[in-house]
Each structure stands twice: as structure tokens, then as C-alpha cells.
Amino acid sequence: MSLRADQRDYKNAFKKHYHAYSNWQGTGSNLSRRLILAYCVECGLKYEVMKQECLIQTTDAQGEVKTALGQHDLRKLLKCLKKAGMYKFPAIKTRCGDSVHPEEYHQMCRYCIPPDE
């Protein structure tokens, strides 16, 4: 079950995550900072989708928009905003050789799985 959120929640989350990301100054690991950035982008995109679709709460969404709002896939959110293909989200290789795709970025950061550098 997804938690209900409204436009204001996503806008506030975007602002708070962006502030934390911008003011990081070495207070934690790079992977933690990347997690904040991933959630910042996700919340910002979800806010923009809700604003574009004139949705007050996520429960007001239907079809593709409802699916996109219930996931972490940045490409699906961009598709809802008619910006699909404008940004590149390459798969990231981990040290173990796994490929991490955009819908999994947050998991890579959350579990502190380092990229293959």
C-alpha cells in the first residue's frame, strides 16, 4: 500500500532534500548524499506530475500517472511530463558487476552499494 501524499508534501520533500543535498559539506558518505539527491529528484518530478495533472492527492491519479506516482522510476515520471528521452539515465555498474537501472538507483544508495569506479 502506498502512503497518500499531496502536492504540498512532494514540494516540501523536494525542498528539504535539495537543501540537505546542497548543504552536505562532508557530513556523511557520498552514497548517502546520492540517496538524498535521488529522493530530491523523485519528489520534484512527482510534484511536477501532480501539478500538471491538477491532482491534489496521489489517490486522485489514474492509469499511467497513478503507476508512475507509486514507483521510483524517474523515466516513467519524465514520460508523464512529456520529457521522456530528454535526459540520460545510464545503468550503473556495481563493484560486483551488477547493472543498476534508474528505477533501482535509490536502492543502490540506500544499501550503500558502491559503484565500480
N, CA, C and O atoms as a GROMACS GRO file, in nm:
protein
  468
    1MET      N    1   0.084  -0.118   0.000
    1MET     CA    2   0.000   0.000   0.000
    1MET      C    3   0.088   0.124   0.000
    1MET      O    4   0.184   0.133   0.076
    2SER      N    5   0.055   0.219  -0.085
    2SER     CA    6   0.128   0.345  -0.089
    2SER      C    7   0.068   0.443   0.010
    2SER      O    8  -0.053   0.444   0.032
    3LEU      N    9   0.152   0.522   0.068
    3LEU     CA   10   0.103   0.628   0.155
    3LEU      C   11   0.044   0.739   0.070
    3LEU      O   12   0.094   0.769  -0.038
    4ARG      N   13  -0.063   0.798   0.120
    4ARG     CA   14  -0.121   0.911   0.048
    4ARG      C   15  -0.035   1.034   0.069
    4ARG      O   16   0.012   1.060   0.180
    5ALA      N   17  -0.016   1.108  -0.037
    5ALA     CA   18   0.060   1.232  -0.030
    5ALA      C   19  -0.009   1.333  -0.120
    5ALA      O   20  -0.078   1.296  -0.216
    6ASP      N   21   0.009   1.460  -0.090
    6ASP     CA   22  -0.047   1.561  -0.178
    6ASP      C   23   0.066   1.643  -0.239
    6ASP      O   24   0.183   1.624  -0.208
    7GLN      N   25   0.028   1.736  -0.327
    7GLN     CA   26   0.127   1.820  -0.395
    7GLN      C   27   0.220   1.888  -0.296
    7GLN      O   28   0.342   1.891  -0.315
    8ARG      N   29   0.163   1.941  -0.192
    8ARG     CA   30   0.241   2.015  -0.092
    8ARG      C   31   0.346   1.925  -0.027
    8ARG      O   32   0.459   1.968  -0.002
    9ASP      N   33   0.309   1.800   0.001
    9ASP     CA   34   0.405   1.705   0.060
    9ASP      C   35   0.526   1.686  -0.032
    9ASP      O   36   0.640   1.692   0.014
   10TYR      N   37   0.501   1.663  -0.161
   10TYR     CA   38   0.611   1.642  -0.255
   10TYR      C   39   0.694   1.768  -0.274
   10TYR      O   40   0.817   1.760  -0.285
   11LYS      N   41   0.629   1.882  -0.278
   11LYS     CA   42   0.704   2.007  -0.293
   11LYS      C   43   0.794   2.030  -0.171
   11LYS      O   44   0.911   2.066  -0.186
   12ASN      N   45   0.740   2.011  -0.052
   12ASN     CA   46   0.819   2.028   0.070
   12ASN      C   47   0.932   1.927   0.078
   12ASN      O   48   1.044   1.961   0.119
   13ALA      N   49   0.905   1.803   0.039
   13ALA     CA   50   1.009   1.700   0.040
   13ALA      C   51   1.121   1.737  -0.057
   13ALA      O   52   1.239   1.724  -0.024
   14PHE      N   53   1.084   1.783  -0.176
   14PHE     CA   54   1.184   1.826  -0.273
   14PHE      C   55   1.272   1.936  -0.213
   14PHE      O   56   1.395   1.927  -0.219
   15LYS      N   57   1.210   2.038  -0.155
   15LYS     CA   58   1.286   2.150  -0.099
   15LYS      C   59   1.379   2.105   0.014
   15LYS      O   60   1.495   2.147   0.020
   16LYS      N   61   1.328   2.020   0.103
   16LYS     CA   62   1.410   1.974   0.216
   16LYS      C   63   1.525   1.886   0.169
   16LYS      O   64   1.638   1.900   0.217
   17HIS      N   65   1.498   1.795   0.077
   17HIS     CA   66   1.604   1.709   0.025
   17HIS      C   67   1.708   1.791  -0.052
   17HIS      O   68   1.828   1.767  -0.040
   18TYR      N   69   1.661   1.889  -0.130
   18TYR     CA   70   1.754   1.974  -0.205
   18TYR      C   71   1.842   2.054  -0.109
   18TYR      O   72   1.962   2.067  -0.131
   19HIS      N   73   1.781   2.107  -0.004
   19HIS     CA   74   1.858   2.182   0.096
   19HIS      C   75   1.963   2.093   0.161
   19HIS      O   76   2.078   2.133   0.177
   20ALA      N   77   1.924   1.972   0.199
   20ALA     CA   78   2.018   1.879   0.261
   20ALA      C   79   2.131   1.844   0.164
   20ALA      O   80   2.248   1.839   0.204
   21TYR      N   81   2.096   1.819   0.039
   21TYR     CA   82   2.197   1.784  -0.062
   21TYR      C   83   2.293   1.901  -0.085
   21TYR      O   84   2.414   1.882  -0.091
   22SER      N   85   2.238   2.020  -0.097
   22SER     CA   86   2.320   2.139  -0.125
   22SER      C   87   2.411   2.178  -0.010
   22SER      O   88   2.517   2.236  -0.031
   23ASN      N   89   2.370   2.145   0.111
   23ASN     CA   90   2.446   2.185   0.230
   23ASN      C   91   2.516   2.066   0.295
   23ASN      O   92   2.543   2.069   0.416
   24TRP      N   93   2.545   1.964   0.219
   24TRP     CA   94   2.602   1.840   0.272
   24TRP      C   95   2.736   1.863   0.340
   24TRP      O   96   2.755   1.822   0.454
   25GLN      N   97   2.830   1.926   0.273
   25GLN     CA   98   2.962   1.963   0.325
   25GLN      C   99   3.032   1.851   0.401
   25GLN      O  100   3.083   1.873   0.511
   26GLY      N  101   3.034   1.733   0.344
   26GLY     CA  102   3.111   1.624   0.403
   26GLY      C  103   3.058   1.569   0.533
   26GLY      O  104   3.134   1.511   0.611
   27THR      N  105   2.928   1.585   0.560
   27THR     CA  106   2.872   1.536   0.686
   27THR      C  107   2.843   1.387   0.684
   27THR      O  108   2.809   1.330   0.787
   28GLY      N  109   2.858   1.325   0.570
   28GLY     CA  110   2.831   1.182   0.560
   28GLY      C  111   2.894   1.126   0.435
   28GLY      O  112   2.975   1.192   0.370
   29SER      N  113   2.858   1.005   0.402
   29SER     CA  114   2.918   0.938   0.286
   29SER      C  115   2.861   0.993   0.154
   29SER      O  116   2.753   1.052   0.151
   30ASN      N  117   2.937   0.971   0.048
   30ASN     CA  118   2.890   1.009  -0.085
   30ASN      C  119   2.765   0.932  -0.123
   30ASN      O  120   2.676   0.985  -0.189
   31LEU      N  121   2.757   0.805  -0.082
   31LEU     CA  122   2.638   0.725  -0.114
   31LEU      C  123   2.514   0.780  -0.044
   31LEU      O  124   2.405   0.778  -0.101
   32SER      N  125   2.530   0.828   0.078
   32SER     CA  126   2.416   0.888   0.149
   32SER      C  127   2.374   1.017   0.079
   32SER      O  128   2.255   1.047   0.068
   33ARG      N  129   2.472   1.093   0.034
   33ARG     CA  130   2.440   1.217  -0.038
   33ARG      C  131   2.368   1.185  -0.169
   33ARG      O  132   2.274   1.256  -0.207
   34ARG      N  133   2.411   1.080  -0.236
   34ARG     CA  134   2.344   1.039  -0.360
   34ARG      C  135   2.200   0.995  -0.334
   34ARG      O  136   2.111   1.020  -0.416
   35LEU      N  137   2.177   0.930  -0.221
   35LEU     CA  138   2.041   0.889  -0.186
   35LEU      C  139   1.952   1.012  -0.169
   35LEU      O  140   1.838   1.014  -0.217
   36ILE      N  141   2.003   1.112  -0.101
   36ILE     CA  142   1.927   1.237  -0.084
   36ILE      C  143   1.897   1.298  -0.221
   36ILE      O  144   1.786   1.345  -0.245
   37LEU      N  145   1.995   1.297  -0.312
   37LEU     CA  146   1.973   1.351  -0.446
   37LEU      C  147   1.867   1.270  -0.521
   37LEU      O  148   1.780   1.328  -0.587
   38ALA      N  149   1.873   1.138  -0.511
   38ALA     CA  150   1.775   1.054  -0.580
   38ALA      C  151   1.633   1.085  -0.532
   38ALA      O  152   1.541   1.098  -0.612
   39TYR      N  153   1.616   1.099  -0.401
   39TYR     CA  154   1.484   1.131  -0.348
   39TYR      C  155   1.444   1.274  -0.380
   39TYR      O  156   1.326   1.302  -0.399
   40CYS      N  157   1.540   1.364  -0.385
   40CYS     CA  158   1.512   1.502  -0.424
   40CYS      C  159   1.453   1.507  -0.565
   40CYS      O  160   1.348   1.569  -0.588
   41VAL      N  161   1.519   1.442  -0.658
   41VAL     CA  162   1.472   1.439  -0.797
   41VAL      C  163   1.337   1.370  -0.807
   41VAL      O  164   1.247   1.420  -0.875
   42GLU      N  165   1.322   1.257  -0.740
   42GLU     CA  166   1.195   1.184  -0.744
   42GLU      C  167   1.080   1.270  -0.692
   42GLU      O  168   0.974   1.277  -0.755
   43CYS      N  169   1.099   1.334  -0.578
   43CYS     CA  170   0.992   1.416  -0.520
   43CYS      C  171   0.961   1.536  -0.608
   43CYS      O  172   0.844   1.572  -0.625
   44GLY      N  173   1.064   1.598  -0.665
   44GLY     CA  174   1.042   1.711  -0.754
   44GLY      C  175   0.963   1.671  -0.877
   44GLY      O  176   0.873   1.743  -0.919
   45LEU      N  177   0.997   1.557  -0.936
   45LEU     CA  178   0.924   1.509  -1.053
   45LEU      C  179   0.780   1.473  -1.018
   45LEU      O  180   0.688   1.504  -1.094
   46LYS      N  181   0.759   1.408  -0.905
   46LYS     CA  182   0.623   1.372  -0.865
   46LYS      C  183   0.539   1.497  -0.840
   46LYS      O  184   0.421   1.501  -0.875
   47TYR      N  185   0.599   1.598  -0.781
   47TYR     CA  186   0.528   1.726  -0.762
   47TYR      C  187   0.488   1.784  -0.898
   47TYR      O  188   0.374   1.826  -0.915
   48GLU      N  189   0.581   1.786  -0.993
   48GLU     CA  190   0.551   1.842  -1.125
   48GLU      C  191   0.442   1.764  -1.197
   48GLU      O  192   0.357   1.823  -1.264
   49VAL      N  193   0.444   1.632  -1.185
   49VAL     CA  194   0.339   1.549  -1.246
   49VAL      C  195   0.204   1.583  -1.184
   49VAL      O  196   0.105   1.600  -1.256
   50MET      N  197   0.199   1.591  -1.053
   50MET     CA  198   0.072   1.621  -0.986
   50MET      C  199   0.021   1.760  -1.023
   50MET      O  200  -0.099   1.779  -1.044
   51LYS      N  201   0.112   1.854  -1.033
   51LYS     CA  202   0.072   1.991  -1.071
   51LYS      C  203   0.019   1.992  -1.214
   51LYS      O  204  -0.085   2.052  -1.241
   52GLN      N  205   0.090   1.927  -1.305
   52GLN     CA  206   0.048   1.922  -1.445
   52GLN      C  207  -0.088   1.856  -1.461
   52GLN      O  208  -0.170   1.900  -1.541
   53GLU      N  209  -0.112   1.750  -1.384
   53GLU     CA  210  -0.237   1.674  -1.395
   53GLU      C  211  -0.349   1.731  -1.306
   53GLU      O  212  -0.459   1.676  -1.302
   54CYS      N  213  -0.320   1.840  -1.236
   54CYS     CA  214  -0.416   1.904  -1.145
   54CYS      C  215  -0.466   1.805  -1.039
   54CYS      O  216  -0.586   1.797  -1.011
   55LEU      N  217  -0.374   1.731  -0.981
   55LEU     CA  218  -0.407   1.634  -0.876
   55LEU      C  219  -0.377   1.693  -0.740
   55LEU      O  220  -0.272   1.753  -0.719
   56ILE      N  221  -0.470   1.678  -0.648
   56ILE     CA  222  -0.447   1.724  -0.512
   56ILE      C  223  -0.370   1.616  -0.435
   56ILE      O  224  -0.269   1.646  -0.371
   57GLN      N  225  -0.418   1.491  -0.441
   57GLN     CA  226  -0.354   1.380  -0.372
   57GLN      C  227  -0.317   1.271  -0.473
   57GLN      O  228  -0.374   1.264  -0.582
   58THR      N  229  -0.224   1.188  -0.434
   58THR     CA  230  -0.184   1.077  -0.522
   58THR      C  231  -0.301   0.983  -0.549
   58THR      O  232  -0.305   0.920  -0.655
   59THR      N  233  -0.394   0.973  -0.457
   59THR     CA  234  -0.510   0.885  -0.475
   59THR      C  235  -0.604   0.935  -0.584
   59THR      O  236  -0.692   0.861  -0.627
   60ASP      N  237  -0.587   1.059  -0.629
   60ASP     CA  238  -0.669   1.114  -0.738
   60ASP      C  239  -0.619   1.070  -0.875
   60ASP      O  240  -0.689   1.088  -0.975
   61ALA      N  241  -0.500   1.012  -0.882
   61ALA     CA  242  -0.439   0.975  -1.010
   61ALA      C  243  -0.503   0.850  -1.068
   61ALA      O  244  -0.558   0.767  -0.997
   62GLN      N  245  -0.493   0.839  -1.201
   62GLN     CA  246  -0.546   0.724  -1.274
   62GLN      C  247  -0.442   0.674  -1.373
   62GLN      O  248  -0.351   0.748  -1.412
   63GLY      N  249  -0.454   0.548  -1.413
   63GLY     CA  250  -0.374   0.491  -1.521
   63GLY      C  251  -0.224   0.502  -1.504
   63GLY      O  252  -0.170   0.474  -1.397
   64GLU      N  253  -0.157   0.545  -1.613
   64GLU     CA  254  -0.011   0.557  -1.616
   64GLU      C  255   0.042   0.651  -1.509
   64GLU      O  256   0.146   0.626  -1.449
   65VAL      N  257  -0.032   0.758  -1.485
   65VAL     CA  258   0.011   0.856  -1.385
   65VAL      C  259   0.009   0.793  -1.246
   65VAL      O  260   0.102   0.811  -1.168
   66LYS      N  261  -0.096   0.719  -1.216
   66LYS     CA  262  -0.105   0.651  -1.087
   66LYS      C  263   0.011   0.553  -1.069
   66LYS      O  264   0.072   0.547  -0.963
   67THR      N  265   0.041   0.478  -1.174
   67THR     CA  266   0.153   0.383  -1.170
   67THR      C  267   0.285   0.456  -1.146
   67THR      O  268   0.364   0.416  -1.061
   68ALA      N  269   0.308   0.563  -1.221
   68ALA     CA  270   0.433   0.639  -1.209
   68ALA      C  271   0.449   0.700  -1.070
   68ALA      O  272   0.559   0.701  -1.015
   69LEU      N  273   0.340   0.750  -1.014
   69LEU     CA  274   0.347   0.811  -0.880
   69LEU      C  275   0.372   0.708  -0.771
   69LEU      O  276   0.418   0.742  -0.662
   70GLY      N  277   0.342   0.581  -0.798
   70GLY     CA  278   0.360   0.476  -0.699
   70GLY      C  279   0.494   0.405  -0.709
   70GLY      O  280   0.519   0.309  -0.636
   71GLN      N  281   0.581   0.452  -0.798
   71GLN     CA  282   0.710   0.387  -0.818
   71GLN      C  283   0.824   0.487  -0.801
   71GLN      O  284   0.802   0.605  -0.773
   72HIS      N  285   0.947   0.436  -0.818
   72HIS     CA  286   1.066   0.521  -0.808
   72HIS      C  287   1.132   0.541  -0.944
   72HIS      O  288   1.247   0.584  -0.951
   73ASP      N  289   1.062   0.511  -1.052
   73ASP     CA  290   1.120   0.514  -1.186
   73ASP      C  291   1.116   0.656  -1.243
   73ASP      O  292   1.011   0.706  -1.281
   74LEU      N  293   1.233   0.719  -1.247
   74LEU     CA  294   1.243   0.857  -1.294
   74LEU      C  295   1.202   0.868  -1.441
   74LEU      O  296   1.144   0.969  -1.482
   75ARG      N  297   1.230   0.766  -1.520
   75ARG     CA  298   1.193   0.769  -1.662
   75ARG      C  299   1.042   0.772  -1.681
   75ARG      O  300   0.992   0.842  -1.768
   76LYS      N  301   0.968   0.696  -1.599
   76LYS     CA  302   0.822   0.697  -1.610
   76LYS      C  303   0.765   0.832  -1.570
   76LYS      O  304   0.668   0.880  -1.630
   77LEU      N  305   0.824   0.894  -1.470
   77LEU     CA  306   0.778   1.027  -1.428
   77LEU      C  307   0.805   1.129  -1.539
   77LEU      O  308   0.721   1.214  -1.567
   78LEU      N  309   0.922   1.121  -1.601
   78LEU     CA  310   0.954   1.211  -1.712
   78LEU      C  311   0.860   1.188  -1.830
   78LEU      O  312   0.824   1.282  -1.900
   79LYS      N  313   0.822   1.062  -1.852
   79LYS     CA  314   0.728   1.032  -1.960
   79LYS      C  315   0.593   1.100  -1.935
   79LYS      O  316   0.532   1.153  -2.027
   80CYS      N  317   0.548   1.099  -1.810
   80CYS     CA  318   0.423   1.166  -1.775
   80CYS      C  319   0.432   1.317  -1.801
   80CYS      O  320   0.332   1.382  -1.832
   81LEU      N  321   0.552   1.371  -1.788
   81LEU     CA  322   0.575   1.514  -1.811
   81LEU      C  323   0.608   1.544  -1.957
   81LEU      O  324   0.639   1.658  -1.992
   82LYS      N  325   0.600   1.442  -2.041
   82LYS     CA  326   0.631   1.454  -2.184
   82LYS      C  327   0.775   1.500  -2.206
   82LYS      O  328   0.803   1.580  -2.295
   83LYS      N  329   0.864   1.449  -2.123
   83LYS     CA  330   1.006   1.480  -2.134
   83LYS      C  331   1.090   1.352  -2.145
   83LYS      O  332   1.210   1.352  -2.118
   84ALA      N  333   1.023   1.245  -2.185
   84ALA     CA  334   1.094   1.116  -2.200
   84ALA      C  335   1.203   1.130  -2.305
   84ALA      O  336   1.181   1.190  -2.410
   85GLY      N  337   1.318   1.075  -2.276
   85GLY     CA  338   1.430   1.078  -2.370
   85GLY      C  339   1.513   1.205  -2.366
   85GLY      O  340   1.618   1.211  -2.431
   86MET      N  341   1.470   1.305  -2.292
   86MET     CA  342   1.546   1.431  -2.284
   86MET      C  343   1.667   1.419  -2.192
   86MET      O  344   1.764   1.493  -2.207
   87TYR      N  345   1.661   1.326  -2.100
   87TYR     CA  346   1.769   1.308  -2.003
   87TYR      C  347   1.818   1.165  -2.010
   87TYR      O  348   1.741   1.073  -2.034
   88LYS      N  349   1.947   1.148  -1.990
   88LYS     CA  350   2.006   1.014  -1.995
   88LYS      C  351   2.023   0.960  -1.854
   88LYS      O  352   2.075   1.028  -1.766
   89PHE      N  353   1.980   0.838  -1.833
   89PHE     CA  354   1.996   0.768  -1.706
   89PHE      C  355   2.064   0.634  -1.736
   89PHE      O  356   1.998   0.532  -1.753
   90PRO      N  357   2.196   0.636  -1.742
   90PRO     CA  358   2.266   0.512  -1.775
   90PRO      C  359   2.259   0.411  -1.662
   90PRO      O  360   2.242   0.446  -1.545
   91ALA      N  361   2.272   0.286  -1.698
   91ALA     CA  362   2.285   0.182  -1.596
   91ALA      C  363   2.421   0.202  -1.529
   91ALA      O  364   2.519   0.235  -1.596
   92ILE      N  365   2.426   0.183  -1.399
   92ILE     CA  366   2.550   0.199  -1.323
   92ILE      C  367   2.598   0.060  -1.282
   92ILE      O  368   2.522  -0.018  -1.225
   93LYS      N  369   2.722   0.032  -1.311
   93LYS     CA  370   2.781  -0.097  -1.272
   93LYS      C  371   2.827  -0.090  -1.127
   93LYS      O  372   2.886   0.010  -1.084
   94THR      N  373   2.800  -0.196  -1.052
   94THR     CA  374   2.849  -0.204  -0.914
   94THR      C  375   2.983  -0.278  -0.913
   94THR      O  376   3.024  -0.337  -1.013
   95ARG      N  377   3.049  -0.274  -0.800
   95ARG     CA  378   3.177  -0.347  -0.786
   95ARG      C  379   3.159  -0.497  -0.810
   95ARG      O  380   3.252  -0.565  -0.852
   96CYS      N  381   3.039  -0.547  -0.784
   96CYS     CA  382   3.011  -0.690  -0.804
   96CYS      C  383   2.970  -0.722  -0.947
   96CYS      O  384   2.944  -0.838  -0.980
   97GLY      N  385   2.963  -0.619  -1.032
   97GLY     CA  386   2.930  -0.641  -1.172
   97GLY      C  387   2.782  -0.633  -1.206
   97GLY      O  388   2.744  -0.658  -1.321
   98ASP      N  389   2.698  -0.599  -1.109
   98ASP     CA  390   2.554  -0.583  -1.137
   98ASP      C  391   2.530  -0.451  -1.209
   98ASP      O  392   2.605  -0.355  -1.192
   99SER      N  393   2.424  -0.446  -1.289
   99SER     CA  394   2.381  -0.323  -1.354
   99SER      C  395   2.262  -0.267  -1.277
   99SER      O  396   2.162  -0.337  -1.256
  100VAL      N  397   2.272  -0.143  -1.236
  100VAL     CA  398   2.165  -0.077  -1.162
  100VAL      C  399   2.098   0.022  -1.256
  100VAL      O  400   2.162   0.113  -1.310
  101HIS      N  401   1.968   0.004  -1.277
  101HIS     CA  402   1.891   0.089  -1.368
  101HIS      C  403   1.822   0.200  -1.289
  101HIS      O  404   1.812   0.192  -1.167
  102PRO      N  405   1.774   0.304  -1.358
  102PRO     CA  406   1.720   0.422  -1.289
  102PRO      C  407   1.616   0.393  -1.181
  102PRO      O  408   1.614   0.458  -1.077
  103GLU      N  409   1.529   0.294  -1.205
  103GLU     CA  410   1.427   0.265  -1.104
  103GLU      C  411   1.486   0.199  -0.980
  103GLU      O  412   1.416   0.180  -0.880
  104GLU      N  413   1.614   0.163  -0.986
  104GLU     CA  414   1.682   0.099  -0.873
  104GLU      C  415   1.788   0.188  -0.809
  104GLU      O  416   1.851   0.148  -0.712
  105TYR      N  417   1.809   0.309  -0.862
  105TYR     CA  418   1.913   0.398  -0.809
  105TYR      C  419   1.902   0.415  -0.657
  105TYR      O  420   2.001   0.407  -0.585
  106HIS      N  421   1.779   0.438  -0.610
  106HIS     CA  422   1.760   0.464  -0.467
  106HIS      C  423   1.803   0.344  -0.383
  106HIS      O  424   1.854   0.361  -0.272
  107GLN      N  425   1.782   0.222  -0.435
  107GLN     CA  426   1.823   0.102  -0.360
  107GLN      C  427   1.974   0.092  -0.351
  107GLN      O  428   2.029   0.057  -0.247
  108MET      N  429   2.041   0.123  -0.460
  108MET     CA  430   2.187   0.120  -0.461
  108MET      C  431   2.243   0.213  -0.353
  108MET      O  432   2.335   0.177  -0.280
  109CYS      N  433   2.186   0.331  -0.345
  109CYS     CA  434   2.231   0.429  -0.245
  109CYS      C  435   2.188   0.389  -0.104
  109CYS      O  436   2.265   0.399  -0.009
  110ARG      N  437   2.064   0.344  -0.092
  110ARG     CA  438   2.011   0.308   0.041
  110ARG      C  439   2.092   0.196   0.105
  110ARG      O  440   2.116   0.198   0.226
  111TYR      N  441   2.134   0.100   0.025
  111TYR     CA  442   2.211  -0.013   0.078
  111TYR      C  443   2.362   0.010   0.070
  111TYR      O  444   2.441  -0.080   0.099
  112CYS      N  445   2.402   0.132   0.031
  112CYS     CA  446   2.544   0.171   0.024
  112CYS      C  447   2.626   0.077  -0.064
  112CYS      O  448   2.738   0.040  -0.029
  113ILE      N  449   2.568   0.039  -0.177
  113ILE     CA  450   2.640  -0.045  -0.273
  113ILE      C  451   2.726   0.046  -0.359
  113ILE      O  452   2.673   0.130  -0.432
  114PRO      N  453   2.857   0.032  -0.350
  114PRO     CA  454   2.944   0.124  -0.424
  114PRO      C  455   2.946   0.094  -0.574
  114PRO      O  456   2.939  -0.022  -0.615
  115PRO      N  457   2.955   0.200  -0.654
  115PRO     CA  458   2.969   0.178  -0.798
  115PRO      C  459   3.109   0.129  -0.831
  115PRO      O  460   3.202   0.145  -0.753
  116ASP      N  461   3.122   0.069  -0.948
  116ASP     CA  462   3.253   0.027  -0.996
  116ASP      C  463   3.320   0.150  -1.055
  116ASP      O  464   3.277   0.200  -1.160
  117GLU      N  465   3.422   0.197  -0.990
  117GLU     CA  466   3.483   0.323  -1.036
  117GLU      C  467   3.605   0.301  -1.117
  117GLU      O  468   3.667   0.397  -1.162
   0.00000   0.00000   0.00000
